[in-house]
Amino acid sequence: MKISKKVLSNISSLSKIKIEEEIKSDLIKDLESILKMVTEMNKIDTSGIEPMSHPLEDADNLRKDKATKEIKRDEYQKSAPQTDDGFYLTPKVIE
């Protein structure tokens, strides 16, 4: 697909990006190259390929989320500067 200066100007206006005159010709060539690549990619037959959400199967190797009754609040609060009745006390930041 050929991109004219008018089309580039329209893209510039829609995206609210000012394009300097001296780079317009290079930008047109780059955009045409990208569109050519997309056209080539669209020619590839992908009818037998199942869509993927991620290229790696084990992308989410997180631990299993298990509910437990284990609460170590007292142990955690030993290192806190100030606590009161199970709450962390912090200095007042808004007057």
Secondary structure as UniProt FT lines:
FT   HELIX           5..15
FT   HELIX           21..23
FT   HELIX           24..42
FT   TURN            47..48
FT   TURN            57..58
FT   HELIX           73..77
FT   TURN            78..79
FT   STRAND          83..84
FT   TURN            85..86
FT   STRAND          87..88
//
